[in-house]
Amino acid sequence: MRRLYVQIYLTVLGVVVLMGLTLPLVWWLVPQPETHQKTLDGVSALLADLLPAPDEPPEALEATLQRMSEQLNMNLSVRDVSGKLLAAVGEAPSKLDPKKLARGWMRTRGGRTEAALRLPDGRWLMISPRHQRGHPTALFIGALLLCGVAALGAYPLVRRITRRLENLQRQVDELGTGDFSTRVQVEGSDEVADLARSFNRAADRIERLVDSQRNTLASASHELRSPLTRMRIAIELLARDGREELRERVTRDIAELDELIDELLLASRLDAATELSRVERIDLLALLAEEAARTDAAVSGASVSLDGDPRMLRRMIRNLLENARRHGGDSAIEASVTPLADGVLDGALIQVADRGPGVPQSQRERIFEPFYRPLGMREGDGGVGLGLALVRRIARHHGGDARCVERDGGGTRFEVTLRNAPGP
């Protein structure tokens, strides 16, 4: 966008300069009206009365031209019928082709503009202003002056239009980052103002839709808590009826629903938050070791402290370890923390690896999509499809990212980069 105003600005200048160069050319090429020719003929007749006759000595002709040149401040020269120079005063006469002599204004080979007057006796009187600049120089200077005037006049107009477009682009970028309260100030009544009004209307609709979705999701999640609690109590009361297998299955289903509600609520908070509400100094190795004890994962690496939200980071690590436990095929889980310093910001790299069947290349990005589960994972203990999506969202809220890579020797390795998060 910063280059847009330069393009418009140069376009305006180019059009003005082109017009400035074209108008003199058009004036030069358009034939002179008949009235101009009659005027030139009248001037020729008057001047012919002041000049000596063709048969008088050249000295008399030159003396008369000298007096006329001083009075008119013009360069004067007289040529015969064939175009041969008879006398001249003032600056050196220009070279011209006798065959191209014609009444009216003409441009000579030296770039000088002269008026050619045909006298009644057949001679030619050539008149030109003194001290003319050469044609290329005059054209260049004129073009520079024209550019200067156009530049001064066009810049404020062009900059005003493009500045509003740049402001609109900044607001669109803010809307894209999740700030749905962004609005654009409407200035003027042109197409740019119409575009700003359209953007504000669209932002209003988006904000209402997102707020409605968040409220509905939060309300539904909270409403599900009550029946789940009642179901747990009922199961405890039925613990002695001898149907232990059914009770355990229902208990697992309830736990899965409870997990889904927790992750939905967390996803809703992450969508609504533009920055972290709680930032503390966290020892990632200690946090990883605490969570690894739940899945018997082997922990290694260095102690790395990082500023971040402890609850979100704990959930992120727990989701990674639970994912490895579910899909690792009962293989050993290895987790590590290493410092990350690449000259931008200090951070950390968390890795969780297993020796399971691995993830195909075509699905390594899709598994981070909400509610996506590979074929065959729709039933049973396959999770709810939000764990890895939350891992990536939490990592990005901490200035990093998450990815899935192939592990040497078979299996899967998840790598999560984290940066120091700014305070609220």
N, C-alpha and C positions, 0 to 999 in steps of 0.2 A: 504493500500500500504506500510506503514511503516513496516509491518510484512513480506512482501514479500521477502525482501532481507535477513531477518533472516532465513526464510524457505529455500531459495536457499543456503545460507551460510552453514547452518547445514546439508543440503543434500550433499553438496560437501565434507564437513568434514566426514560425515558418510561413503560415498563411499570410500574415501581415507583410512580411518581407517579399513574398511572392507577388502579392498585389502591388507593392511598391515598385517592383521591377517590371511588372507586366504593363502597368498603366502608361509609363513613358513609351514602351514599345508599341502599344496600341495607338497612342497619339501619333507616333512617328509613321506608322504604316497606314493609318486611315487617310484617304485623300483629302486635300484641303477643299473646303466648300468654294463654290464659284464666287461668292462675295469676297473671300480672301484674295482670290486671284485678281479681281477687279481693283481691290485696294492696292495691291502690289503694282498693278499697271499704272494706277494714278500716281503713286509715289515715284515710279520710274519716270513718268513724264515730267514731274516737277524737278527731279534731280537732273534730268537731261538738259534742262534749261540753264542749270548752273555750271555744267561741264563744258569745256571747250569743244569745238567741232572736231570730228575725226581727222581733218586735214591739218590742224594746228600742231605746232611742235610738241614733243613729249614733255618738255620742261614746263609748258603752260598747264598741261594736264596734271602733272605732279604737284605744281604749286596750288592748283585749285583743290586737289585731294587733300593737301596738307592743311589748308584752311578748314575744310569741311571736317576733317578728322579731329582737329583741335576743338571745334565747336560741338561735335557729336560724341567725342571720346570713343571713337570707333576705329577699328582697322578697316581701311578702304583699299580696294584694288579694282582696276579696270582691265578687262580682257576683250580681245577683238571677237569677231563672229566665230572664228575657229577655236577660241578658247586660249589663244596665246596671250601672255601677260604683257600689258602695255605700260602700266604704272601701278605703284603700290606705296602706301604709307602705313606707319604703325608697325606691328609685329610682322615677321617674315610671312609672306603669303603661303598658304597651305598648298600641297600638291593635290591636284585633282585631275580626273579623267575628263578631257573636253567633251567626250561623247556622252557623258552623263550629266551635263549641265541642263538644269531645268529650273523654271521659275519657282520660287518659294524657298523654304528652309531645307538645307541639305547638310549632311555630315561629310567632311573631307577625310582624307586618309590619315591625317594627323590627329583625328579625334575632335576637331574644332567644328562647332556649329556655325554655319554662315547662311545669310540670306542672299539669294541670287536674284538680281533684278535685271530684266531684259529691257534695255533702252530702246527708244523708237528707231535709232540709227543702226540697231543690230548688235551693238556692243553689250557687254555684261558688266554690271557693277556689283561687286561682292562686298558685303558688309558683315562684320562680326565684332562682338564685344571684345574689349581688350582684356588681357590677362586671364584668359580662359584656362582652366585646368584641363588636363587630358581626360578623355572619356573614362578609361578604366579607374583612375584615381577618384574622379568625381562620383562614379557609381559605387565604389567601395565605401567612401566616406558617407554617402547618402544612405547606403544600406546599414552602416553602423549606427547612424543617427536614428534611422527608422527602428532598428532593433532596440536601441536604448529607450525610445519613447514607448514602444510596444511593451517592453519589459516592465517599465514602471507602471503602466496601466493595467497589464494583464495579471501580474503576480498577486495582488491582493484578491482579485476575483477567483483565480484558480486555487489559491491557498485556502480561501474560505470554504469552497466546495469540498476539497479533499480533506481538510481538517475535520469536517463533520463525518466523512466516510471513515477516517482513521478512528475517530471516537466510537463510531458504530462497530468497527471491527474489534476494538478493545472490549466493548460490552458483550459482543458475541463470544469472545474468548472467555470472559468471566462467567457467562451463562454455561459454557461448555465445561467449566471446572466444577459446576454444581451450585453456583450462587444464583438461585432462581429468583431472587429479589432484584436482580439487575434490571435497570431501565435506562433508556436513552433520552437525553433532553432533546425535545423537538424544537428545531430552529428553522424559521422561514416557512414558505408555503410551496416549495418546489418538489421535484421528484425525490430528492434526498430526504426531505421532511416526511413525505409519504412513506418512504422506506423505514424511517425511524418509528413512525406510528405503527406500521405493520409489525415491526420487531417487538414493540411494547405489547401489542395485542397478543402476539404469539407467546411472549414470555409470561403474560398473565394466565393464559390457558395452560401452559406447561406447569406453572407453579401450582395452580389449582388442582390439576390432575395428579401431580406428584404428592401434594399435601393430602389429597383424598386417598391415594394409594397407601401412604404411610399411616394415616389414621386408621384406615380399614385393617391394614396388616397388624398394627399394634393392638387394636381393639380385639381382633379375632384371636391373636395370640394370648392375650390376657383372658379372654372368655374361655379358652380351652383349658386354662389352668384348673378351674373349678371341677369340671367333670373328671379330669385326670386324677385329681386328689380324691374324689369320691370313689373312683375305680380302685385306687391303691388300698383304700380302707376296706372296700368290699373284698378284695383279694386276701387281705390279711385275715378277715373274718372267716373266709372259706379255706383257710390253710389246713383245717383238720378234717376236711371231707374226703381226703384220700386221693384227690385228683391233682397230684403234685405236678405232673407233666403239663396239664392245661394251665395251672397257675403260673408255672415258669414261663410258658409261651406268652401268656397275656402280660406278664411282668416285663418281658423283653419288648413287647409291642408298646407298652406304655413308656418305657425308657426311651425307645426310639422316637415316639411322639414328643416326649419332653425335650429330647435333644434337638428335634426339628424346631420346636418353639424357641428354644434358646438361640439357635442359629438364625432364625428368621428375625428375631428381635435385634440381634447383633448386626445382621445385614442391613436392617432398617436404620439403625443408628449410624452405621458407616456411610450409608447413602446420604443421610441428612447432615453429617458433620463435614465441614470444610477444614477443620483443624482438630487436633486432639484436645480433649477437655481436661485430661489428667496426664501430666508428664513427670516421671521420676527417674532417678539414676538406678539402672538395673544391671545386675551381674548376670549376663546371659548364660554363662556356663553353669552357674548355680541354679538358674531357672530351668535350664535344660536337664540338669541332673535330677531335679525334683520330679519333673514330668516323666523322665525316662524310667523312674522306679515303678511306674504304673504298668509299663509294657516290657520290663526287663531289657531295655535297650542298653547297649554299651556306649558310654560317653567318653569323648576325648576332646583335646584341644586346649586352648588358652583361655584364661579369664579375661573377658572383654566387657567393659562397662559401657552402657549406652543410655541415652535419654529417650524414654518412650513411655507408652501407656502399659503398665504391668499386666492389667487384666487382658488386654488385647493380645499382647505378646505371649502370655501364658496359653490363651486359646489357640493361637496360631501354632505354637509348638505342640500342643496336645493333639490338634487336628493332624499334623504331619505324622506324629508317632502312631496315632490310631489308624491312619490310612495305611501306614507300613504294616501294622499288625494285621489288618483285615485282608490286605492283598499281597502280603509277602510270602504266602505259602508256608507259614510256620518257620520261616528262616530267621536267622539272627538279625536284629536291627542294630544298625550302627549310626550314632549321631555325634556331630562334632561342631565346635565353634572355633573360628579363626578370625583374627583381626583383619580388617580390610582398610587399606589406606592407598588410594590411587591418585592423590594430589588434588582431589575435589573436596571431599569431606571424609573424616574418619568414620568408619562403620564396622560392620561385622558380617561374616558369611556363615550361615547355619546350613549344615548338610544332614540329611536323613536318608539312609540307604538301606536296601534289603536285597535279598537274593531270590525274589519271587519271579513270576513269569515276565515281568517287565511291561512297559506300555508301548504299543506300536507308535511309530513316528507320526502317523496321521492323527493320533489322538492326544499327543503331548500338549497341545494347546487347548483342545476341547475339554479336557478334564478339569480345567479351571473355570468352565462355564457353570453358572448355577443350575442345579438339578440335572446335570449331565452325568450319566453312568453308562459305561460300556455295556454292550449286549451280554446277557447272562448275569448281570448284576441287579436285575430288577427285583428279584426275590431274595429272601434270606438276608444274611448279615452283610449287606453291601453298602450301608450308610444311606444317607438321605440326599446326597449329591450337592451339598453346600459346603462341606468341609474345606476342599481345596479352593473353592471360590473365595471363601473367607480368608484363607491363607494369603492369597494374592492381594486382596483388598487391604488387609492389615499391613502387609509389607509395603504397599504403595502409600498408605497413610504414614508410614515411617520413612519415606523417601527412597524406598528400594523396590524390589520386585521379586517374583518367584518364578521358577521354571523347572521343568522335568527333563532330565537327560538320561541317556543310556549309561549303565554302569559297566565298566570293564569286567569281563568274566560272567556277565549275566545279571539281571536284576534291574532295579530302578534306583535313581538317586534324585532327590529333590534338593535344589539349591535356593536359598533365600538370602538376599542381600538386604541389609538394614542400615539406615543412617541415623545420625542424631536428630531427633525430632525437635522442632521449635516449641517453646512453651505456649500455653493458651493466652 
